[in-house]
Amino acid sequence: MKTIQSYLLAHSLQLFVAVAICAGLALGMIDPASAMIGGIMLEVAPGAEFEIIKKALAEHGLSVKQFMDKYDDEKKEIKTRLLEVEQKMVRNPRGEGFGDGGDNSIMPIFEQSDGFKSLLKGETKSARIQIPGKFLQRKAMIGSAIIGGTISAPDRGTEIIAPAARRLMIRNLLPDVPTNVGSTEFVRELVYTNNAAPQGGTTMSPQTDGEGEAKSQSEMTLELVNCPSITIAHFFTVARQALEDSAALAQHLETRGIYGWQLELDQELLTGTGASGKLNGLVNNAAVFTGGSTNLTLLDCVRKAITQLAVGNHFATGVILNPADAEALELAKDSQQRYLGVVIQVNGQAVVWRVPIIETNAMTAGKFLVGDFTMAARIRTRQEAHIEISLDHSDYRTRNLALILIEGRIGLEIHRPIALCYGDLSHPG
């Protein structure tokens, strides 16, 4: 829609020429018979100049009138359309329409807006009119079936959820000393016959205080024990692109890979058989529980094992039990179904017979191991668990695969086997 301003700009040259000619003729500056203005030659007969001006002004006035008539028609058309919009819009819950002249009338909003007023005055070619929310129809979007796909993507977490991890207990029970060689050795006392005695008591010396008599001789047998460091390792094969594109995947593989290595080490330290490439574990070296009586309860077995260590001059620092057996100790009752309450908590640590309970699934159910662990054994770490990533294994480079290797080397020295006692909780006696 053209405005008055745009029309005047479009016909400004014609108006200027007409006004200039009138002024020139009135002041006698232009020859009525011949006039040139702006490079345009006007050839007129004497006395006809006023007729020309009159005709030009009449034509110009007609154009202005036609434009204004057209503008009025367009204005009426806008009002008509706004009225139709007002009548068609539905807002209230009863489904009643607008345009009833009350608060629901939208037409006053248009008429009172500054943008619409500027549009009517021809000051702007467009207008932005803010419509209150109550005049807008609202529809609820129910369901997720949106044409062309879902409206939003799921919010995926960045981490990878792993299963619950077993508590790693055994390594924490033992002292750990690093080594820079592939095997370690230590000298262990195997047999000791102690014949220490006061000097004297024989008839070989005339002195009554025992001077000059022979002294007692003791015996000792030593053995050299060699402990090789074993290698515990495993690896993953993963696409190189996946490894590079997903930091969460790389972190998950590293975390679970190290945990898997530690899990196997925990098991080897406790139950390693000593076969080629395996650790010679605590259970395999422990003294056998002797019991000493029949019909022992779980509590009886643990208490007598503690005593067995004490007889060998060792102080029990822990009893390793399967979680099911630890539960049985806590739930132990008398003949009247009253809890015995032998298992107590000391600073958050379960204790039975003044000895801490170490619960782990590494121990077989129905078995136990009581030990003076700091005196019984020592770990020798040749190489702590570490991660290596290789692209050159086999044909991995040409296939864009990566090998993630987790590896470490550990040895175990059993210094005092009698500081460990292993047996059944259902000891028959």
Secondary structure by P-SEA (a helix, b strand, c coil): cccaaaaaaaaaaaaaaaaaaaaaaaaccccccccccccbbbbbcccaaaaaaaaaaaaaaaaaaaaaaaaaaaaaaaaaaaaaaaaacccccccccccccccccaaaaaaacaaaaaaaaccccbbbbbbccccbbbbbbcccccccccccccccccbbbbcccccccccccbbbbbbcccbbbbbbbcbbbbbcccccccccccccccccbbbbbbbbbbbbbbbbbbbbbcbbbbbaaaaaacaaaaaaaaaaaaaaaaaaaaaaaccccccccccccccccccccccccccccaaaaaaaaaaaaaaacccccbbbbcaaaaaaaaacccccccccccccccccccccccbbbbbbccccccbbbbccccccbbbbbccccbbbbbcccccccccbbbbbbbcbbbbbbbcccccbbbbcccccc
